[in-house]
Amino acid sequence: MKRIAYIASAIIIVTMTYVGWEIMTFDEHAQSVAQNDINKQLRRQNDRNLKRLSGDTYTYHFLKHARKVTVHFTTDNQGGGNIAYYPAKINHSRTYFGVRLKIKSIIPSHFSVLKIRHFK
């Protein structure tokens, strides 16, 4: 009986640790997904998807002329529901961009980039 209690306790502790880790690293996962999605479009040189991803012409030209981007979210999630919104700096630029992501699942974290817009 003690063995079953130890195994059940271990499973509960591992599950709670995993859930806590996913919640604590939610923003880092979103940042990584945004950066990887943009870089994938740049590597493929897919202008059509890059235009769809960009919310305006400034963002499109900014991304098109970059070979590789580094995304840095400046705050935590500002969205609500199944939409995440992050103000971000791309390639350490002086200007800010708004990155909007769709949250497909929270645990485990799955996102897709909807739009990237330049702040005016």
Residue pairs with C-beta under 8 A, 6 or more apart in sequence:
18 107
19 107
22 29
22 106
22 107
22 108
22 109
23 106
23 107
25 109
26 77
26 106
26 109
27 73
27 76
27 77
27 86
29 109
29 111
30 73
30 77
30 84
30 86
30 101
30 109
30 111
31 71
31 72
31 73
31 86
31 88
33 101
33 109
33 111
33 112
33 113
34 71
34 86
34 88
34 99
34 101
34 111
34 113
34 116
35 69
35 70
35 71
37 53
37 112
37 113
38 53
38 63
38 69
38 71
38 90
38 113
38 116
39 68
39 69
41 49
41 50
41 53
41 63
42 50
42 63
42 66
42 67
42 68
42 69
47 64
50 60
50 63
50 64
51 60
53 63
53 113
53 115
53 116
54 60
54 63
54 115
54 116
54 117
55 98
55 115
55 116
55 117
55 118
56 117
56 118
58 118
59 97
59 116
59 117
59 118
62 90
62 93
62 118
63 69
63 90
63 116
66 90
66 91
69 90
69 91
70 90
70 91
70 92
71 88
71 89
71 90
71 99
72 88
72 89
72 90
72 92
73 86
73 87
73 88
73 99
74 86
74 87
74 88
74 89
74 96
75 86
75 87
76 86
77 84
77 85
77 86
78 85
78 86
78 87
79 85
79 100
79 101
82 102
82 103
82 104
83 100
83 101
83 102
83 103
83 114
84 100
84 101
84 102
84 103
84 111
85 98
85 99
85 100
85 101
86 98
86 99
86 101
87 96
87 97
87 98
87 99
87 119
88 96
88 97
88 98
88 99
89 95
89 96
89 97
90 97
90 116
95 118
95 119
96 118
96 119
97 116
97 117
97 118
97 119
98 115
98 116
98 117
98 118
98 119
99 113
99 115
99 116
100 113
100 114
100 115
100 116
100 117
101 111
101 112
101 113
101 114
102 111
102 112
102 114
103 109
103 110
103 111
104 110
104 111
104 112
